[in-house]
Amino acid sequence: MKWLLVTIVLGIASQVQGQSLGPVSPESRPEMHQLFLKEPVQKIEILEYRESGEPIEHESAPDGKTIYLRGYDGKSPVSVMVINKDGERETFVRSRCDINAYVPEL
């Protein structure tokens, strides 16, 4: 009887643990990339594909030196317009070589 109870408890524990700590499939992870800036910026005004002008969904890290891109195609250069720390507008282009895949911590 004791052995049966231990087996049932361990079985339930492993099921609960598997549900909360199970592996995350690549399909369920958001497709994200990141690009790094030389200096922190106050605001990102525009971030778009250089060729088409199509906007790219993005967010800035709290330090102002990293931009996270959602749904970036992984191939195209992007144009970025920012307000730098001095309050001036700055525009630059980053090639696909400067944009890295990023997997957010889960």
PDB file as gemmi writes it, atoms N, CA and C in Angstrom:
CRYST1    1.000    1.000    1.000  90.00  90.00  90.00 P 1                      
ATOM      1  N   MET A   1       0.818  -1.187   0.000  1.00  0.00           N  
ATOM      2  CA  MET A   1       0.000   0.000   0.000  1.00  0.00           C  
ATOM      3  C   MET A   1       0.872   1.266   0.000  1.00  0.00           C  
ATOM      4  N   LYS A   2       1.936   1.252   0.811  1.00  0.00           N  
ATOM      5  CA  LYS A   2       2.843   2.387   0.874  1.00  0.00           C  
ATOM      6  C   LYS A   2       3.494   2.635  -0.488  1.00  0.00           C  
ATOM      7  N   TRP A   3       3.898   1.571  -1.128  1.00  0.00           N  
ATOM      8  CA  TRP A   3       4.556   1.668  -2.436  1.00  0.00           C  
ATOM      9  C   TRP A   3       3.612   2.286  -3.459  1.00  0.00           C  
ATOM     10  N   LEU A   4       2.340   1.909  -3.442  1.00  0.00           N  
ATOM     11  CA  LEU A   4       1.340   2.422  -4.362  1.00  0.00           C  
ATOM     12  C   LEU A   4       1.137   3.929  -4.132  1.00  0.00           C  
ATOM     13  N   LEU A   5       1.060   4.336  -2.873  1.00  0.00           N  
ATOM     14  CA  LEU A   5       0.872   5.744  -2.539  1.00  0.00           C  
ATOM     15  C   LEU A   5       2.059   6.588  -3.012  1.00  0.00           C  
ATOM     16  N   VAL A   6       3.282   6.101  -2.804  1.00  0.00           N  
ATOM     17  CA  VAL A   6       4.478   6.809  -3.259  1.00  0.00           C  
ATOM     18  C   VAL A   6       4.473   6.931  -4.775  1.00  0.00           C  
ATOM     19  N   THR A   7       4.094   5.869  -5.464  1.00  0.00           N  
ATOM     20  CA  THR A   7       4.050   5.878  -6.925  1.00  0.00           C  
ATOM     21  C   THR A   7       3.039   6.898  -7.427  1.00  0.00           C  
ATOM     22  N   ILE A   8       1.873   6.955  -6.804  1.00  0.00           N  
ATOM     23  CA  ILE A   8       0.847   7.904  -7.224  1.00  0.00           C  
ATOM     24  C   ILE A   8       1.311   9.335  -6.973  1.00  0.00           C  
ATOM     25  N   VAL A   9       1.868   9.606  -5.818  1.00  0.00           N  
ATOM     26  CA  VAL A   9       2.348  10.953  -5.495  1.00  0.00           C  
ATOM     27  C   VAL A   9       3.449  11.379  -6.460  1.00  0.00           C  
ATOM     28  N   LEU A  10       4.396  10.500  -6.729  1.00  0.00           N  
ATOM     29  CA  LEU A  10       5.476  10.840  -7.666  1.00  0.00           C  
ATOM     30  C   LEU A  10       4.933  11.058  -9.075  1.00  0.00           C  
ATOM     31  N   GLY A  11       3.964  10.263  -9.471  1.00  0.00           N  
ATOM     32  CA  GLY A  11       3.356  10.414 -10.797  1.00  0.00           C  
ATOM     33  C   GLY A  11       2.663  11.751 -10.935  1.00  0.00           C  
ATOM     34  N   ILE A  12       1.910  12.165  -9.919  1.00  0.00           N  
ATOM     35  CA  ILE A  12       1.232  13.460  -9.949  1.00  0.00           C  
ATOM     36  C   ILE A  12       2.249  14.590  -9.957  1.00  0.00           C  
ATOM     37  N   ALA A  13       3.285  14.481  -9.139  1.00  0.00           N  
ATOM     38  CA  ALA A  13       4.320  15.519  -9.080  1.00  0.00           C  
ATOM     39  C   ALA A  13       5.007  15.680 -10.422  1.00  0.00           C  
ATOM     40  N   SER A  14       5.297  14.599 -11.094  1.00  0.00           N  
ATOM     41  CA  SER A  14       5.979  14.705 -12.388  1.00  0.00           C  
ATOM     42  C   SER A  14       5.059  15.309 -13.438  1.00  0.00           C  
ATOM     43  N   GLN A  15       3.740  15.035 -13.354  1.00  0.00           N  
ATOM     44  CA  GLN A  15       2.802  15.632 -14.300  1.00  0.00           C  
ATOM     45  C   GLN A  15       2.708  17.141 -14.082  1.00  0.00           C  
ATOM     46  N   VAL A  16       2.600  17.545 -12.824  1.00  0.00           N  
ATOM     47  CA  VAL A  16       2.523  18.972 -12.517  1.00  0.00           C  
ATOM     48  C   VAL A  16       3.807  19.667 -12.934  1.00  0.00           C  
ATOM     49  N   GLN A  17       4.921  19.049 -12.620  1.00  0.00           N  
ATOM     50  CA  GLN A  17       6.204  19.648 -12.986  1.00  0.00           C  
ATOM     51  C   GLN A  17       6.332  19.741 -14.498  1.00  0.00           C  
ATOM     52  N   GLY A  18       5.918  18.729 -15.227  1.00  0.00           N  
ATOM     53  CA  GLY A  18       5.998  18.740 -16.687  1.00  0.00           C  
ATOM     54  C   GLY A  18       5.153  19.846 -17.298  1.00  0.00           C  
ATOM     55  N   GLN A  19       4.031  20.160 -16.674  1.00  0.00           N  
ATOM     56  CA  GLN A  19       3.170  21.213 -17.193  1.00  0.00           C  
ATOM     57  C   GLN A  19       3.795  22.590 -16.994  1.00  0.00           C  
ATOM     58  N   SER A  20       4.413  22.804 -15.857  1.00  0.00           N  
ATOM     59  CA  SER A  20       4.938  24.138 -15.600  1.00  0.00           C  
ATOM     60  C   SER A  20       6.351  24.342 -16.136  1.00  0.00           C  
ATOM     61  N   LEU A  21       7.110  23.281 -16.257  1.00  0.00           N  
ATOM     62  CA  LEU A  21       8.504  23.424 -16.681  1.00  0.00           C  
ATOM     63  C   LEU A  21       8.805  22.718 -17.997  1.00  0.00           C  
ATOM     64  N   GLY A  22       7.768  22.322 -18.707  1.00  0.00           N  
ATOM     65  CA  GLY A  22       7.963  21.580 -19.949  1.00  0.00           C  
ATOM     66  C   GLY A  22       8.706  22.406 -20.979  1.00  0.00           C  
ATOM     67  N   PRO A  23       9.245  21.740 -21.994  1.00  0.00           N  
ATOM     68  CA  PRO A  23       9.990  22.452 -23.030  1.00  0.00           C  
ATOM     69  C   PRO A  23       9.074  23.362 -23.838  1.00  0.00           C  
ATOM     70  N   VAL A  24       9.633  24.450 -24.322  1.00  0.00           N  
ATOM     71  CA  VAL A  24       8.892  25.392 -25.143  1.00  0.00           C  
ATOM     72  C   VAL A  24       9.260  25.107 -26.588  1.00  0.00           C  
ATOM     73  N   SER A  25       8.255  24.888 -27.419  1.00  0.00           N  
ATOM     74  CA  SER A  25       8.536  24.590 -28.824  1.00  0.00           C  
ATOM     75  C   SER A  25       8.970  25.866 -29.541  1.00  0.00           C  
ATOM     76  N   PRO A  26       9.786  25.729 -30.578  1.00  0.00           N  
ATOM     77  CA  PRO A  26      10.222  26.916 -31.320  1.00  0.00           C  
ATOM     78  C   PRO A  26       9.046  27.699 -31.907  1.00  0.00           C  
ATOM     79  N   GLU A  27       7.944  27.011 -32.237  1.00  0.00           N  
ATOM     80  CA  GLU A  27       6.787  27.683 -32.816  1.00  0.00           C  
ATOM     81  C   GLU A  27       6.116  28.618 -31.818  1.00  0.00           C  
ATOM     82  N   SER A  28       6.222  28.301 -30.517  1.00  0.00           N  
ATOM     83  CA  SER A  28       5.545  29.122 -29.517  1.00  0.00           C  
ATOM     84  C   SER A  28       6.397  30.302 -29.047  1.00  0.00           C  
ATOM     85  N   ARG A  29       7.662  30.318 -29.389  1.00  0.00           N  
ATOM     86  CA  ARG A  29       8.524  31.449 -29.007  1.00  0.00           C  
ATOM     87  C   ARG A  29       8.338  32.581 -29.993  1.00  0.00           C  
ATOM     88  N   PRO A  30       8.309  33.810 -29.499  1.00  0.00           N  
ATOM     89  CA  PRO A  30       8.181  34.931 -30.431  1.00  0.00           C  
ATOM     90  C   PRO A  30       9.437  35.073 -31.277  1.00  0.00           C  
ATOM     91  N   GLU A  31       9.253  35.412 -32.531  1.00  0.00           N  
ATOM     92  CA  GLU A  31      10.384  35.631 -33.439  1.00  0.00           C  
ATOM     93  C   GLU A  31      10.924  37.027 -33.167  1.00  0.00           C  
ATOM     94  N   MET A  32      12.105  37.107 -32.564  1.00  0.00           N  
ATOM     95  CA  MET A  32      12.658  38.412 -32.212  1.00  0.00           C  
ATOM     96  C   MET A  32      14.113  38.514 -32.625  1.00  0.00           C  
ATOM     97  N   HIS A  33      14.510  39.747 -32.859  1.00  0.00           N  
ATOM     98  CA  HIS A  33      15.895  40.080 -33.160  1.00  0.00           C  
ATOM     99  C   HIS A  33      16.269  41.295 -32.327  1.00  0.00           C  
ATOM    100  N   GLN A  34      17.544  41.594 -32.287  1.00  0.00           N  
ATOM    101  CA  GLN A  34      17.997  42.765 -31.540  1.00  0.00           C  
ATOM    102  C   GLN A  34      19.108  43.462 -32.298  1.00  0.00           C  
ATOM    103  N   LEU A  35      19.183  44.767 -32.085  1.00  0.00           N  
ATOM    104  CA  LEU A  35      20.320  45.516 -32.606  1.00  0.00           C  
ATOM    105  C   LEU A  35      20.797  46.436 -31.497  1.00  0.00           C  
ATOM    106  N   PHE A  36      22.085  46.664 -31.496  1.00  0.00           N  
ATOM    107  CA  PHE A  36      22.712  47.445 -30.440  1.00  0.00           C  
ATOM    108  C   PHE A  36      23.089  48.818 -30.969  1.00  0.00           C  
ATOM    109  N   LEU A  37      22.962  49.820 -30.106  1.00  0.00           N  
ATOM    110  CA  LEU A  37      23.315  51.190 -30.453  1.00  0.00           C  
ATOM    111  C   LEU A  37      24.617  51.574 -29.772  1.00  0.00           C  
ATOM    112  N   LYS A  38      25.341  52.505 -30.367  1.00  0.00           N  
ATOM    113  CA  LYS A  38      26.622  52.930 -29.792  1.00  0.00           C  
ATOM    114  C   LYS A  38      26.420  53.700 -28.490  1.00  0.00           C  
ATOM    115  N   GLU A  39      25.354  54.501 -28.446  1.00  0.00           N  
ATOM    116  CA  GLU A  39      25.050  55.299 -27.260  1.00  0.00           C  
ATOM    117  C   GLU A  39      23.561  55.188 -26.959  1.00  0.00           C  
ATOM    118  N   PRO A  40      23.173  55.375 -25.713  1.00  0.00           N  
ATOM    119  CA  PRO A  40      21.746  55.335 -25.377  1.00  0.00           C  
ATOM    120  C   PRO A  40      20.977  56.441 -26.102  1.00  0.00           C  
ATOM    121  N   VAL A  41      19.725  56.161 -26.425  1.00  0.00           N  
ATOM    122  CA  VAL A  41      18.862  57.150 -27.070  1.00  0.00           C  
ATOM    123  C   VAL A  41      17.652  57.417 -26.177  1.00  0.00           C  
ATOM    124  N   GLN A  42      17.048  58.585 -26.394  1.00  0.00           N  
ATOM    125  CA  GLN A  42      15.842  58.938 -25.647  1.00  0.00           C  
ATOM    126  C   GLN A  42      14.613  58.254 -26.222  1.00  0.00           C  
ATOM    127  N   LYS A  43      14.541  58.212 -27.562  1.00  0.00           N  
ATOM    128  CA  LYS A  43      13.334  57.714 -28.215  1.00  0.00           C  
ATOM    129  C   LYS A  43      13.664  57.170 -29.595  1.00  0.00           C  
ATOM    130  N   ILE A  44      12.948  56.126 -29.991  1.00  0.00           N  
ATOM    131  CA  ILE A  44      13.041  55.599 -31.352  1.00  0.00           C  
ATOM    132  C   ILE A  44      11.826  56.140 -32.096  1.00  0.00           C  
ATOM    133  N   GLU A  45      12.047  56.991 -33.074  1.00  0.00           N  
ATOM    134  CA  GLU A  45      10.933  57.601 -33.803  1.00  0.00           C  
ATOM    135  C   GLU A  45      10.451  56.716 -34.943  1.00  0.00           C  
ATOM    136  N   ILE A  46      11.393  56.178 -35.712  1.00  0.00           N  
ATOM    137  CA  ILE A  46      11.027  55.350 -36.867  1.00  0.00           C  
ATOM    138  C   ILE A  46      11.978  54.168 -36.937  1.00  0.00           C  
ATOM    139  N   LEU A  47      11.430  52.998 -37.188  1.00  0.00           N  
ATOM    140  CA  LEU A  47      12.232  51.813 -37.463  1.00  0.00           C  
ATOM    141  C   LEU A  47      11.486  51.066 -38.558  1.00  0.00           C  
ATOM    142  N   GLU A  48      12.129  50.984 -39.735  1.00  0.00           N  
ATOM    143  CA  GLU A  48      11.461  50.410 -40.903  1.00  0.00           C  
ATOM    144  C   GLU A  48      12.469  49.718 -41.815  1.00  0.00           C  
ATOM    145  N   TYR A  49      11.928  48.866 -42.714  1.00  0.00           N  
ATOM    146  CA  TYR A  49      12.787  48.262 -43.734  1.00  0.00           C  
ATOM    147  C   TYR A  49      13.260  49.368 -44.667  1.00  0.00           C  
ATOM    148  N   ARG A  50      14.552  49.371 -44.972  1.00  0.00           N  
ATOM    149  CA  ARG A  50      15.136  50.434 -45.787  1.00  0.00           C  
ATOM    150  C   ARG A  50      14.514  50.491 -47.180  1.00  0.00           C  
ATOM    151  N   GLU A  51      14.335  49.354 -47.819  1.00  0.00           N  
ATOM    152  CA  GLU A  51      13.845  49.318 -49.200  1.00  0.00           C  
ATOM    153  C   GLU A  51      12.363  49.662 -49.312  1.00  0.00           C  
ATOM    154  N   SER A  52      11.524  49.029 -48.504  1.00  0.00           N  
ATOM    155  CA  SER A  52      10.076  49.185 -48.660  1.00  0.00           C  
ATOM    156  C   SER A  52       9.473  50.281 -47.792  1.00  0.00           C  
ATOM    157  N   GLY A  53      10.161  50.658 -46.728  1.00  0.00           N  
ATOM    158  CA  GLY A  53       9.596  51.639 -45.806  1.00  0.00           C  
ATOM    159  C   GLY A  53       8.547  51.051 -44.878  1.00  0.00           C  
ATOM    160  N   GLU A  54       8.375  49.733 -44.928  1.00  0.00           N  
ATOM    161  CA  GLU A  54       7.398  49.077 -44.056  1.00  0.00           C  
ATOM    162  C   GLU A  54       7.884  49.130 -42.611  1.00  0.00           C  
ATOM    163  N   PRO A  55       7.031  49.587 -41.692  1.00  0.00           N  
ATOM    164  CA  PRO A  55       7.463  49.685 -40.290  1.00  0.00           C  
ATOM    165  C   PRO A  55       7.681  48.304 -39.669  1.00  0.00           C  
ATOM    166  N   ILE A  56       8.564  48.262 -38.684  1.00  0.00           N  
ATOM    167  CA  ILE A  56       8.868  47.030 -37.959  1.00  0.00           C  
ATOM    168  C   ILE A  56       8.482  47.268 -36.502  1.00  0.00           C  
ATOM    169  N   GLU A  57       7.707  46.354 -35.957  1.00  0.00           N  
ATOM    170  CA  GLU A  57       7.335  46.460 -34.551  1.00  0.00           C  
ATOM    171  C   GLU A  57       8.596  46.319 -33.709  1.00  0.00           C  
ATOM    172  N   HIS A  58       8.731  47.183 -32.708  1.00  0.00           N  
ATOM    173  CA  HIS A  58       9.965  47.201 -31.923  1.00  0.00           C  
ATOM    174  C   HIS A  58       9.711  47.746 -30.522  1.00  0.00           C  
ATOM    175  N   GLU A  59      10.680  47.542 -29.673  1.00  0.00           N  
ATOM    176  CA  GLU A  59      10.673  48.142 -28.341  1.00  0.00           C  
ATOM    177  C   GLU A  59      12.114  48.378 -27.921  1.00  0.00           C  
ATOM    178  N   SER A  60      12.286  49.324 -27.043  1.00  0.00           N  
ATOM    179  CA  SER A  60      13.622  49.686 -26.579  1.00  0.00           C  
ATOM    180  C   SER A  60      13.870  49.087 -25.209  1.00  0.00           C  
ATOM    181  N   ALA A  61      15.108  48.671 -24.970  1.00  0.00           N  
ATOM    182  CA  ALA A  61      15.506  48.183 -23.648  1.00  0.00           C  
ATOM    183  C   ALA A  61      15.583  49.377 -22.697  1.00  0.00           C  
ATOM    184  N   PRO A  62      15.420  49.142 -21.397  1.00  0.00           N  
ATOM    185  CA  PRO A  62      15.491  50.241 -20.428  1.00  0.00           C  
ATOM    186  C   PRO A  62      16.796  51.044 -20.482  1.00  0.00           C  
ATOM    187  N   ASP A  63      17.892  50.393 -20.875  1.00  0.00           N  
ATOM    188  CA  ASP A  63      19.168  51.112 -20.937  1.00  0.00           C  
ATOM    189  C   ASP A  63      19.283  52.040 -22.143  1.00  0.00           C  
ATOM    190  N   GLY A  64      18.330  51.954 -23.091  1.00  0.00           N  
ATOM    191  CA  GLY A  64      18.337  52.805 -24.270  1.00  0.00           C  
ATOM    192  C   GLY A  64      19.383  52.453 -25.301  1.00  0.00           C  
ATOM    193  N   LYS A  65      20.091  51.345 -25.118  1.00  0.00           N  
ATOM    194  CA  LYS A  65      21.160  50.956 -26.048  1.00  0.00           C  
ATOM    195  C   LYS A  65      20.830  49.726 -26.881  1.00  0.00           C  
ATOM    196  N   THR A  66      19.676  49.114 -26.642  1.00  0.00           N  
ATOM    197  CA  THR A  66      19.286  47.925 -27.381  1.00  0.00           C  
ATOM    198  C   THR A  66      17.865  48.102 -27.898  1.00  0.00           C  
ATOM    199  N   ILE A  67      17.650  47.706 -29.151  1.00  0.00           N  
ATOM    200  CA  ILE A  67      16.311  47.725 -29.731  1.00  0.00           C  
ATOM    201  C   ILE A  67      15.937  46.281 -30.061  1.00  0.00           C  
ATOM    202  N   TYR A  68      14.757  45.860 -29.608  1.00  0.00           N  
ATOM    203  CA  TYR A  68      14.237  44.532 -29.896  1.00  0.00           C  
ATOM    204  C   TYR A  68      13.219  44.645 -31.031  1.00  0.00           C  
ATOM    205  N   LEU A  69      13.382  43.799 -32.056  1.00  0.00           N  
ATOM    206  CA  LEU A  69      12.509  43.826 -33.225  1.00  0.00           C  
ATOM    207  C   LEU A  69      11.637  42.570 -33.228  1.00  0.00           C  
ATOM    208  N   ARG A  70      10.358  42.732 -33.497  1.00  0.00           N  
ATOM    209  CA  ARG A  70       9.438  41.597 -33.607  1.00  0.00           C  
ATOM    210  C   ARG A  70       9.116  41.367 -35.085  1.00  0.00           C  
ATOM    211  N   GLY A  71       9.233  40.130 -35.518  1.00  0.00           N  
ATOM    212  CA  GLY A  71       8.851  39.784 -36.887  1.00  0.00           C  
ATOM    213  C   GLY A  71       9.815  40.246 -37.957  1.00  0.00           C  
ATOM    214  N   TYR A  72      11.027  40.612 -37.600  1.00  0.00           N  
ATOM    215  CA  TYR A  72      12.035  41.013 -38.592  1.00  0.00           C  
ATOM    216  C   TYR A  72      12.320  39.838 -39.511  1.00  0.00           C  
ATOM    217  N   ASP A  73      12.448  40.088 -40.813  1.00  0.00           N  
ATOM    218  CA  ASP A  73      12.620  38.999 -41.781  1.00  0.00           C  
ATOM    219  C   ASP A  73      13.999  38.351 -41.772  1.00  0.00           C  
ATOM    220  N   GLY A  74      14.974  38.942 -41.089  1.00  0.00           N  
ATOM    221  CA  GLY A  74      16.299  38.354 -40.985  1.00  0.00           C  
ATOM    222  C   GLY A  74      17.192  38.580 -42.190  1.00  0.00           C  
ATOM    223  N   LYS A  75      16.723  39.321 -43.185  1.00  0.00           N  
ATOM    224  CA  LYS A  75      17.490  39.493 -44.414  1.00  0.00           C  
ATOM    225  C   LYS A  75      17.755  40.948 -44.795  1.00  0.00           C  
ATOM    226  N   SER A  76      16.841  41.811 -44.471  1.00  0.00           N  
ATOM    227  CA  SER A  76      16.858  43.168 -45.014  1.00  0.00           C  
ATOM    228  C   SER A  76      17.503  44.183 -44.082  1.00  0.00           C  
ATOM    229  N   PRO A  77      18.138  45.211 -44.668  1.00  0.00           N  
ATOM    230  CA  PRO A  77      18.630  46.308 -43.839  1.00  0.00           C  
ATOM    231  C   PRO A  77      17.458  47.146 -43.336  1.00  0.00           C  
ATOM    232  N   VAL A  78      17.679  47.816 -42.213  1.00  0.00           N  
ATOM    233  CA  VAL A  78      16.630  48.653 -41.638  1.00  0.00           C  
ATOM    234  C   VAL A  78      17.129  50.084 -41.483  1.00  0.00           C  
ATOM    235  N   SER A  79      16.189  51.030 -41.577  1.00  0.00           N  
ATOM    236  CA  SER A  79      16.467  52.440 -41.324  1.00  0.00           C  
ATOM    237  C   SER A  79      15.907  52.772 -39.955  1.00  0.00           C  
ATOM    238  N   VAL A  80      16.682  53.540 -39.199  1.00  0.00           N  
ATOM    239  CA  VAL A  80      16.282  53.897 -37.843  1.00  0.00           C  
ATOM    240  C   VAL A  80      16.435  55.401 -37.666  1.00  0.00           C  
ATOM    241  N   MET A  81      15.393  56.026 -37.113  1.00  0.00           N  
ATOM    242  CA  MET A  81      15.482  57.441 -36.746  1.00  0.00           C  
ATOM    243  C   MET A  81      15.238  57.517 -35.237  1.00  0.00           C  
ATOM    244  N   VAL A  82      16.198  58.123 -34.542  1.00  0.00           N  
ATOM    245  CA  VAL A  82      16.121  58.212 -33.078  1.00  0.00           C  
ATOM    246  C   VAL A  82      16.294  59.658 -32.629  1.00  0.00           C  
ATOM    247  N   ILE A  83      15.887  59.909 -31.400  1.00  0.00           N  
ATOM    248  CA  ILE A  83      16.221  61.152 -30.716  1.00  0.00           C  
ATOM    249  C   ILE A  83      17.356  60.775 -29.769  1.00  0.00           C  
ATOM    250  N   ASN A  84      18.544  61.331 -29.996  1.00  0.00           N  
ATOM    251  CA  ASN A  84      19.690  60.950 -29.161  1.00  0.00           C  
ATOM    252  C   ASN A  84      19.614  61.621 -27.788  1.00  0.00           C  
ATOM    253  N   LYS A  85      20.581  61.337 -26.958  1.00  0.00           N  
ATOM    254  CA  LYS A  85      20.545  61.840 -25.577  1.00  0.00           C  
ATOM    255  C   LYS A  85      20.645  63.360 -25.491  1.00  0.00           C  
ATOM    256  N   ASP A  86      21.149  64.005 -26.562  1.00  0.00           N  
ATOM    257  CA  ASP A  86      21.241  65.463 -26.600  1.00  0.00           C  
ATOM    258  C   ASP A  86      19.972  66.107 -27.161  1.00  0.00           C  
ATOM    259  N   GLY A  87      18.981  65.278 -27.521  1.00  0.00           N  
ATOM    260  CA  GLY A  87      17.728  65.790 -28.065  1.00  0.00           C  
ATOM    261  C   GLY A  87      17.729  65.996 -29.567  1.00  0.00           C  
ATOM    262  N   GLU A  88      18.793  65.592 -30.249  1.00  0.00           N  
ATOM    263  CA  GLU A  88      18.887  65.755 -31.695  1.00  0.00           C  
ATOM    264  C   GLU A  88      18.428  64.502 -32.419  1.00  0.00           C  
ATOM    265  N   ARG A  89      17.831  64.694 -33.594  1.00  0.00           N  
ATOM    266  CA  ARG A  89      17.424  63.560 -34.429  1.00  0.00           C  
ATOM    267  C   ARG A  89      18.648  62.987 -35.125  1.00  0.00           C  
ATOM    268  N   GLU A  90      18.680  61.683 -35.190  1.00  0.00           N  
ATOM    269  CA  GLU A  90      19.780  60.994 -35.860  1.00  0.00           C  
ATOM    270  C   GLU A  90      19.168  59.856 -36.675  1.00  0.00           C  
ATOM    271  N   THR A  91      19.615  59.695 -37.908  1.00  0.00           N  
ATOM    272  CA  THR A  91      19.126  58.620 -38.769  1.00  0.00           C  
ATOM    273  C   THR A  91      20.306  57.772 -39.197  1.00  0.00           C  
ATOM    274  N   PHE A  92      20.108  56.455 -39.177  1.00  0.00           N  
ATOM    275  CA  PHE A  92      21.161  55.539 -39.611  1.00  0.00           C  
ATOM    276  C   PHE A  92      20.535  54.269 -40.154  1.00  0.00           C  
ATOM    277  N   VAL A  93      21.366  53.485 -40.835  1.00  0.00           N  
ATOM    278  CA  VAL A  93      20.942  52.212 -41.419  1.00  0.00           C  
ATOM    279  C   VAL A  93      21.754  51.105 -40.777  1.00  0.00           C  
ATOM    280  N   ARG A  94      21.110  49.988 -40.491  1.00  0.00           N  
ATOM    281  CA  ARG A  94      21.805  48.796 -39.991  1.00  0.00           C  
ATOM    282  C   ARG A  94      21.555  47.657 -40.969  1.00  0.00           C  
ATOM    283  N   SER A  95      22.636  46.995 -41.370  1.00  0.00           N  
ATOM    284  CA  SER A  95      22.505  45.850 -42.268  1.00  0.00           C  
ATOM    285  C   SER A  95      22.086  44.619 -41.477  1.00  0.00           C  
ATOM    286  N   ARG A  96      21.719  43.570 -42.183  1.00  0.00           N  
ATOM    287  CA  ARG A  96      21.301  42.334 -41.507  1.00  0.00           C  
ATOM    288  C   ARG A  96      22.442  41.745 -40.678  1.00  0.00           C  
ATOM    289  N   CYS A  97      23.672  42.060 -41.028  1.00  0.00           N  
ATOM    290  CA  CYS A  97      24.825  41.564 -40.270  1.00  0.00           C  
ATOM    291  C   CYS A  97      24.901  42.182 -38.873  1.00  0.00           C  
ATOM    292  N   ASP A  98      24.288  43.348 -38.697  1.00  0.00           N  
ATOM    293  CA  ASP A  98      24.301  44.036 -37.406  1.00  0.00           C  
ATOM    294  C   ASP A  98      23.096  43.698 -36.532  1.00  0.00           C  
ATOM    295  N   ILE A  99      22.198  42.848 -37.057  1.00  0.00           N  
ATOM    296  CA  ILE A  99      20.960  42.502 -36.346  1.00  0.00           C  
ATOM    297  C   ILE A  99      21.046  41.026 -35.997  1.00  0.00           C  
ATOM    298  N   ASN A 100      20.925  40.729 -34.698  1.00  0.00           N  
ATOM    299  CA  ASN A 100      21.095  39.363 -34.200  1.00  0.00           C  
ATOM    300  C   ASN A 100      19.771  38.751 -33.771  1.00  0.00           C  
ATOM    301  N   ALA A 101      19.675  37.430 -33.930  1.00  0.00           N  
ATOM    302  CA  ALA A 101      18.521  36.710 -33.389  1.00  0.00           C  
ATOM    303  C   ALA A 101      18.537  36.850 -31.872  1.00  0.00           C  
ATOM    304  N   TYR A 102      17.350  36.905 -31.283  1.00  0.00           N  
ATOM    305  CA  TYR A 102      17.221  37.088 -29.848  1.00  0.00           C  
ATOM    306  C   TYR A 102      16.129  36.179 -29.327  1.00  0.00           C  
ATOM    307  N   VAL A 103      16.415  35.436 -28.284  1.00  0.00           N  
ATOM    308  CA  VAL A 103      15.419  34.579 -27.638  1.00  0.00           C  
ATOM    309  C   VAL A 103      15.175  35.151 -26.251  1.00  0.00           C  
ATOM    310  N   PRO A 104      13.973  35.697 -26.020  1.00  0.00           N  
ATOM    311  CA  PRO A 104      13.693  36.270 -24.705  1.00  0.00           C  
ATOM    312  C   PRO A 104      13.688  35.191 -23.627  1.00  0.00           C  
ATOM    313  N   GLU A 105      14.059  35.576 -22.431  1.00  0.00           N  
ATOM    314  CA  GLU A 105      14.036  34.644 -21.312  1.00  0.00           C  
ATOM    315  C   GLU A 105      12.590  34.317 -20.975  1.00  0.00           C  
ATOM    316  N   LEU A 106      12.336  33.054 -20.713  1.00  0.00           N  
ATOM    317  CA  LEU A 106      10.970  32.637 -20.382  1.00  0.00           C  
ATOM    318  C   LEU A 106      10.834  32.384 -18.918  1.00  0.00           C  
TER     319      LEU A 106                                                      
END                                                                             
